[in-house]
């Protein structure tokens, strides 16, 4: 793990400062099942995210946005690198910024500047969507317009209003 003052293991994983295996061992040592049995470290992240699915309405909206000629980016805090659907990225995003690959994480200001810079845009020209309020506040602090994602219909209405696009069926 990093020798910086931030010793949070989640932050270290997101920045790529520790391996998935190191993180799983550390996390498993700190948690137990309801019956008190220690959680098995191996494959912990895979089990944690086993129920994750891509939100099809959000994916479709990205396609509409790109077809309209707007640039798109994925800015993601990584909990490991293996499970991203990278085969979809070229058709969806102009820029992909994954925290563990760039050594920065949301809500650090520099990762927002990095993503905007790769898009060739000023932060004030960007709309950022995220489901974590601290990340929303960080994006807004550097001038981005931000939408707190709760569910696809609500997010898509707001995003469509901001972009002047019909993103809902």
C-alpha positions in Angstrom: 0.0 0.0 0.0 0.9 3.6 -0.4 3.1 5.5 2.0 0.9 8.6 1.7 -1.1 9.8 4.7 -4.3 8.3 3.3 -4.2 4.7 4.5 -7.7 3.7 3.6 -7.4 0.4 1.8 -10.4 1.2 -0.5 -8.6 4.4 -1.6 -5.4 2.4 -2.2 -7.2 -0.1 -4.4 -8.9 2.7 -6.3 -5.6 4.4 -7.0 -3.9 1.1 -8.0 -1.6 1.2 -5.0 -2.3 -2.3 -3.9 -3.4 -5.5 -5.7 -6.8 -6.9 -5.6 -5.4 -9.9 -3.7 -3.9 -7.6 -1.1 -7.1 -5.7 -0.7 -9.2 -8.8 -0.4 -7.0 -10.1 2.4 -7.1 -6.8 4.2 -10.9 -6.5 3.8 -11.6 -10.1 4.7 -9.6 -9.8 7.9 -11.9 -6.9 9.0 -15.3 -8.5 8.3 -17.2 -11.6 9.3 -20.5 -13.1 8.4 -23.5 -12.7 10.8 -22.7 -16.0 12.4 -19.2 -14.7 13.2 -17.3 -16.9 10.6 -14.5 -15.0 8.9 -15.1 -14.2 5.2 -12.9 -16.0 2.7 -10.5 -13.5 1.1 -10.0 -15.2 -2.3 -12.5 -13.9 -4.8 -14.1 -11.5 -2.3 -14.5 -8.6 -4.9 -16.0 -10.9 -7.4 -18.6 -12.1 -4.9 -19.3 -8.5 -3.8 -20.0 -7.4 -7.3 -21.6 -10.6 -8.6 -25.1 -8.9 -8.8 -23.9 -5.9 -10.7 -25.4 -5.3 -14.1 -25.1 -2.5 -16.7 -28.0 -0.1 -16.7 -29.3 -0.5 -20.3 -31.1 2.9 -20.3 -27.9 4.6 -19.4 -26.0 2.7 -22.0 -28.5 3.7 -24.7 -28.4 7.3 -23.6 -24.6 7.4 -24.0 -25.2 6.2 -27.6 -27.7 9.0 -28.2 -25.3 11.6 -26.8 -22.4 10.4 -29.0 -24.6 10.3 -32.1 -25.5 13.9 -31.3 -21.8 14.7 -31.6 -21.0 15.3 -28.0 -17.9 13.8 -26.4 -18.3 11.2 -23.7 -16.1 9.9 -21.0 -16.1 7.1 -18.4 -14.5 8.3 -15.1 -14.5 5.4 -12.7 -13.1 4.5 -9.4 -11.7 1.0 -9.9 -12.2 -1.9 -7.5 -10.0 -4.0 -9.6 -9.4 -3.9 -13.4 -10.6 -7.3 -14.6 -14.4 -6.8 -14.7 -14.8 -3.8 -16.9 -16.7 -4.4 -20.2 -13.8 -2.9 -22.2 -15.1 -4.3 -25.5 -17.9 -1.8 -25.2 -15.8 1.2 -24.5 -14.7 2.2 -28.1 -18.3 2.5 -29.1 -19.4 4.4 -26.0 -16.7 6.7 -24.9 -14.2 9.1 -26.4 -12.1 8.9 -23.2 -11.8 6.3 -20.4 -10.2 7.2 -17.1 -10.1 4.4 -14.6 -8.7 5.4 -11.2 -6.3 2.5 -10.7 -4.7 3.1 -14.1 -4.0 6.8 -13.5 -3.1 6.7 -9.8 -5.9 9.2 -8.9 -9.4 8.7 -7.6 -12.7 10.6 -7.3 -13.2 12.9 -5.4 -9.6 14.1 -5.9 -9.8 17.3 -8.0 -6.9 16.3 -10.2 -8.8 13.3 -11.7 -11.7 15.6 -12.9 -9.2 17.9 -14.5 -7.4 14.9 -16.1 -10.7 13.6 -17.6 -11.7 17.0 -18.9 -8.3 17.6 -20.3 -8.4 14.3 -22.2 -11.7 15.4 -23.7 -10.2 18.7 -24.7 -12.8 20.5 -22.6 -12.8 23.0 -19.8 -14.5 21.5 -16.7 -17.3 24.2 -17.1 -18.2 22.5 -20.4 -18.6 19.1 -18.8 -21.6 17.3 -17.2 -20.6 14.7 -14.6 -23.0 12.0 -13.5 -22.2 10.0 -10.3 -24.1 8.2 -7.5 -21.9 9.4 -4.7 -22.5 12.9 -3.3 -18.9 13.7 -2.3 -17.9 13.1 -6.0 -20.7 15.4 -7.2 -19.5 18.1 -4.8 -15.9 17.7 -6.0 -16.9 18.0 -9.7 -19.0 21.1 -9.0 -16.1 22.6 -7.0 -14.0 22.7 -10.2 -16.9 24.1 -12.3 -18.5 21.0 -13.7 -22.3 20.6 -13.9 -23.1 17.5 -11.9 -26.1 15.2 -11.6 -26.5 12.9 -8.6 -27.6 9.6 -10.1 -30.3 7.8 -8.1 -32.1 5.9 -10.9 -31.9 5.9 -14.7 -35.3 7.7 -15.4 -34.6 10.6 -13.1 -31.0 11.0 -14.3 -31.9 10.8 -17.9 -34.6 13.5 -17.6 -32.1 15.9 -16.0 -29.3 15.0 -18.4 -31.6 15.4 -21.4 -32.7 18.8 -20.2 -29.1 19.9 -19.8 -28.0 18.6 -23.2 -31.2 19.4 -25.1 -31.6 15.8 -26.1 -34.4 13.3 -25.8 -32.8 10.5 -23.7 -36.0 8.9 -22.4 -38.4 6.8 -24.4 
